[in-house]
Amino acid sequence: MEASRASTILTALRTLLGAFCLTSPSLADKMFRLPVHRTHAPLWRYFGIRDVVLAALLGTSKSAEERRRILLAGVINDSFDALISALAMLQGDLDLASNASLVVGPVIFVALGLAALGKNAGVVRKAI
């Protein structure tokens, strides 16, 4: 996938998902197959605002270096989201259906982030 196209798709997805989680935390529980509970609302909103901010930064970036740093921050965040969800499944804190939805999304975002980094994706490999 072309780097600029991946970046555009990633910006749109982050904006949509972030806004959804900010405005509809109980629906986010349902979408991710978690029990609806009012204590989840702040957590979904934290997640939502992070994605909206990353999308806004990416969409308004002025230079290739700035864009690379924002994409790298997103790849790191999404990688940890997937890792934390996988660990929760291994510890028995999430069932397979919930965990699958909480791992697949971040993995897709990591893949889009790496595609958007394009030739700069080697920076991620060097950092790891």
C-alpha positions in Angstrom: 0.0 0.0 0.0 1.2 3.5 -0.8 2.5 5.4 2.3 0.3 8.5 1.7 -2.8 6.3 1.2 -2.1 4.3 4.4 -1.6 7.6 6.3 -5.0 8.9 5.1 -6.8 5.7 6.0 -5.1 5.6 9.4 -6.1 9.3 10.1 -9.7 8.6 9.1 -10.0 5.4 11.2 -8.4 7.0 14.2 -10.8 10.0 13.9 -13.9 7.8 13.6 -13.0 5.2 16.3 -11.7 7.9 18.6 -14.9 10.0 18.2 -17.0 6.9 18.7 -15.3 6.0 21.9 -15.5 9.5 23.2 -19.2 9.9 22.5 -20.5 6.4 23.0 -18.6 4.5 25.6 -21.4 2.0 26.3 -21.6 1.2 22.6 -17.9 0.7 22.6 -18.3 -1.9 25.4 -20.8 -3.7 23.1 -18.7 -3.4 20.0 -15.7 -4.9 21.8 -18.0 -7.6 23.4 -17.4 -6.4 26.9 -20.0 -6.2 29.6 -21.5 -2.7 29.6 -20.5 -1.0 32.8 -20.5 2.7 33.7 -16.9 2.5 35.1 -15.7 1.7 31.6 -16.8 5.1 30.2 -13.7 7.1 31.3 -11.4 4.3 30.0 -13.1 4.4 26.6 -12.8 8.2 26.6 -9.1 8.1 27.4 -8.6 5.7 24.5 -10.8 7.9 22.2 -9.1 11.2 22.9 -5.7 9.5 22.3 -6.8 8.4 18.8 -8.4 11.8 18.0 -5.3 13.6 19.0 -3.0 11.3 17.0 -5.3 11.7 14.0 -5.3 15.5 14.3 -1.6 15.6 14.6 -1.1 13.3 11.7 -3.6 15.2 9.5 -2.0 18.5 10.2 1.7 17.5 10.2 3.8 19.9 8.1 6.9 17.8 7.4 8.0 14.3 6.7 9.9 14.1 9.9 7.0 15.3 12.0 4.7 12.8 10.3 7.3 10.0 10.9 7.4 10.8 14.6 3.6 10.8 14.9 3.3 7.5 13.0 6.0 6.0 15.2 4.2 7.1 18.4 1.0 5.5 17.0 2.7 2.3 16.1 4.2 2.1 19.7 0.8 2.8 21.3 -1.0 0.3 19.2 1.6 -2.4 19.7 1.2 -2.0 23.5 -2.6 -2.1 23.1 -2.3 -5.4 21.3 0.2 -6.8 23.8 -1.9 -5.7 26.9 -5.0 -7.4 25.4 -3.1 -10.6 24.6 -1.7 -10.7 28.2 -5.2 -10.1 29.5 -6.4 -13.1 27.6 -3.5 -15.3 28.8 -4.3 -14.3 32.4 -8.0 -15.1 31.9 -9.2 -11.5 32.3 -10.8 -11.4 28.8 -12.6 -14.1 26.9 -11.5 -15.0 23.4 -14.3 -13.1 21.6 -13.5 -9.9 23.5 -9.8 -10.3 23.2 -9.9 -11.0 19.5 -11.6 -7.7 18.9 -9.2 -5.9 21.2 -6.1 -7.4 19.5 -7.2 -7.3 15.9 -7.9 -3.5 15.8 -4.5 -2.5 17.2 -2.7 -5.0 14.9 -4.5 -3.4 11.9 -3.5 0.1 13.1 0.2 -1.1 13.5 0.1 -2.5 10.0 -1.3 0.8 8.6 1.2 2.8 10.6 4.1 0.7 9.2 2.7 1.0 5.7 2.4 4.8 6.2 6.0 5.0 7.4 7.0 3.3 4.1 10.7 3.4 3.6 11.1 4.8 7.1 9.6 1.6 8.7 13.2 0.4 9.1 13.4 2.9 12.0 10.9 0.8 13.9 12.9 -2.4 13.3 16.1 -0.6 14.5 14.4 0.7 17.6 13.2 -2.9 18.5 
